[in-house]
Amino acid sequence: SVHSLSGCPRATSAMKKAKLSGEQMLTIKQRASNGIENDEEIKQLDEEIKELNESNSQMEADMIKLRTQITTMESNLKTIEEENKVIEQQNESLLHELANLSQSLIHSLANIQLPHMEPINEQNFDAYVTTLTDMYTNQDRYQSPENKALLENIKQAVRGIQV
């Protein structure tokens, strides 16, 4: 048995074959140093990839927040639009009711003429109502028997109007 490689006949021939020229050694050294440099580049690229992944994750989280905010805003807008439609319908209904009340008032007071005014009609409706309001608000100025009778006639005429 052989105790060292130098004494082994097979190892000696393998070692002779394994000897490299100086040029081959230089090539191997360059490759090794390039590999070390490439390792540094790979580490740097890995770090950049890691940073980009973190940045992408943050951007995705921000996009999800934005989508949530947009969805919430769209939902709120839809709710507001629906509420506005309800309000518009209520306004339409109130305007229709007001028009009906105006027509009822004009019809009921058609035969009652206020002092210094023509009989009530659509053209002088606002002025007529303003005069009536003034008469009822300031009854102390309208104490004459004619005015009291006029106010009583107006009360009788509008009693049938349902509000």
C-alpha positions as CSV (number, residue, x, y, z in Angstrom):
1,S,0.0,0.0,0.0
2,V,1.1,3.5,-0.7
3,H,0.9,6.1,2.0
4,S,1.3,9.2,0.0
5,L,0.4,10.4,-3.5
6,S,4.0,11.0,-4.5
7,G,4.7,7.3,-4.0
8,C,1.6,6.1,-6.0
9,P,2.3,5.3,-9.6
10,R,-1.2,6.1,-10.7
11,A,-1.2,9.5,-9.0
12,T,2.0,10.5,-10.6
13,S,0.7,10.1,-14.1
14,A,-2.6,11.9,-13.2
15,M,-0.6,14.8,-11.7
16,K,1.5,15.1,-14.8
17,K,-1.6,15.3,-16.9
18,A,-3.1,17.9,-14.5
19,K,-0.3,20.4,-14.7
20,L,-1.5,23.6,-16.4
21,S,0.5,26.1,-18.4
22,G,0.9,29.6,-17.2
23,E,-1.5,30.9,-19.8
24,Q,-4.1,28.5,-18.7
25,M,-3.6,29.4,-15.0
26,L,-3.9,33.1,-15.9
27,T,-7.2,32.4,-17.7
28,I,-8.5,30.5,-14.7
29,K,-7.5,33.4,-12.4
30,Q,-9.2,35.9,-14.6
31,R,-12.3,33.8,-14.7
32,A,-12.3,33.4,-11.0
33,S,-11.8,37.2,-10.4
34,N,-14.6,37.9,-13.0
35,G,-16.7,35.5,-11.1
36,I,-16.0,37.4,-7.9
37,E,-16.9,40.7,-9.7
38,N,-20.0,39.0,-11.2
39,D,-20.9,37.9,-7.7
40,E,-20.8,41.6,-6.6
41,E,-22.8,42.6,-9.6
42,I,-25.3,39.8,-8.9
43,K,-25.5,40.9,-5.2
44,Q,-26.1,44.5,-6.4
45,L,-28.7,43.4,-8.9
46,D,-30.4,41.3,-6.3
47,E,-30.5,44.3,-4.0
48,E,-32.0,46.5,-6.7
49,I,-34.6,43.8,-7.5
50,K,-35.4,43.6,-3.8
51,E,-35.9,47.4,-3.7
52,L,-38.0,47.4,-6.9
53,N,-40.2,44.6,-5.4
54,E,-40.7,46.7,-2.3
55,S,-41.5,49.8,-4.3
56,N,-43.9,47.8,-6.5
57,S,-45.6,46.4,-3.4
58,Q,-46.0,49.9,-2.0
59,M,-47.4,51.1,-5.3
60,E,-49.8,48.2,-5.4
61,A,-50.9,49.0,-1.8
62,D,-51.4,52.7,-2.8
63,M,-53.4,51.7,-5.9
64,I,-55.6,49.5,-3.8
65,K,-56.2,52.4,-1.4
66,L,-57.0,54.7,-4.3
67,R,-59.4,52.2,-5.8
68,T,-61.1,51.9,-2.4
69,Q,-61.4,55.7,-2.2
70,I,-62.7,56.0,-5.7
71,T,-65.3,53.2,-5.1
72,T,-66.3,55.0,-1.9
73,M,-66.6,58.3,-3.6
74,E,-68.6,56.8,-6.5
75,S,-70.9,55.2,-4.0
76,N,-71.3,58.5,-2.1
77,L,-72.0,60.3,-5.4
78,K,-74.6,57.7,-6.4
79,T,-76.3,58.1,-3.0
80,I,-76.3,61.9,-3.3
81,E,-77.7,61.6,-6.9
82,E,-80.5,59.4,-5.6
83,E,-81.2,61.8,-2.7
84,N,-81.3,64.7,-5.2
85,K,-83.8,62.8,-7.3
86,V,-86.0,62.3,-4.3
87,I,-85.7,66.0,-3.4
88,E,-86.5,67.0,-7.0
89,Q,-89.6,64.7,-7.0
90,Q,-90.7,66.3,-3.7
91,N,-90.1,69.8,-5.1
92,E,-92.1,68.9,-8.2
93,S,-94.9,67.6,-6.0
94,L,-94.8,70.7,-3.8
95,L,-94.9,73.0,-6.8
96,H,-97.8,71.1,-8.2
97,E,-99.6,71.3,-4.9
98,L,-98.8,75.0,-4.7
99,A,-100.2,75.5,-8.2
100,N,-103.4,73.7,-7.2
101,L,-103.7,75.8,-4.0
102,S,-103.2,79.0,-6.0
103,Q,-105.9,78.0,-8.4
104,S,-108.2,77.1,-5.5
105,L,-107.5,80.4,-3.8
106,I,-108.1,82.3,-7.0
107,H,-111.3,80.5,-7.6
108,S,-112.5,81.0,-4.0
109,L,-111.7,84.7,-3.9
110,A,-112.7,85.6,-7.4
111,N,-115.8,87.5,-6.2
112,I,-114.1,89.3,-3.3
113,Q,-112.4,92.5,-4.2
114,L,-109.8,94.0,-1.9
115,P,-109.7,97.8,-1.5
116,H,-107.7,99.5,-4.3
117,M,-107.2,96.2,-6.2
118,E,-108.7,94.4,-9.1
119,P,-110.3,91.0,-8.5
120,I,-107.7,88.2,-8.0
121,N,-106.2,86.5,-11.0
122,E,-103.0,84.8,-12.0
123,Q,-101.3,88.1,-12.9
124,N,-101.9,89.9,-9.6
125,F,-101.9,86.8,-7.4
126,D,-98.7,87.7,-5.6
127,A,-99.8,91.2,-4.9
128,Y,-103.2,90.0,-3.7
129,V,-101.7,87.5,-1.3
130,T,-99.3,90.1,0.0
131,T,-102.2,92.5,0.7
132,L,-104.2,89.6,2.4
133,T,-101.1,88.8,4.5
134,D,-100.8,92.5,5.5
135,M,-104.5,92.7,6.4
136,Y,-104.3,89.6,8.7
137,T,-101.0,90.5,10.2
138,N,-102.0,94.1,10.9
139,Q,-105.6,93.8,11.8
140,D,-105.4,96.8,14.1
141,R,-105.1,99.0,11.0
142,Y,-108.1,97.4,9.5
143,Q,-110.6,98.0,12.3
144,S,-113.4,99.6,10.2
145,P,-116.7,97.7,9.9
146,E,-116.2,97.3,6.1
147,N,-112.7,95.8,6.6
148,K,-114.0,93.5,9.3
149,A,-116.8,92.3,7.0
150,L,-114.3,91.9,4.2
151,L,-112.0,89.8,6.4
152,E,-115.0,87.7,7.5
153,N,-116.0,87.2,3.8
154,I,-112.4,86.1,3.0
155,K,-112.4,83.6,5.9
156,Q,-115.7,82.1,4.6
157,A,-114.4,81.9,1.1
158,V,-111.2,80.1,2.0
159,R,-112.6,77.7,4.5
160,G,-113.3,75.0,1.8
161,I,-109.7,75.0,0.7
162,Q,-107.8,72.0,2.0
163,V,-104.0,72.4,2.5
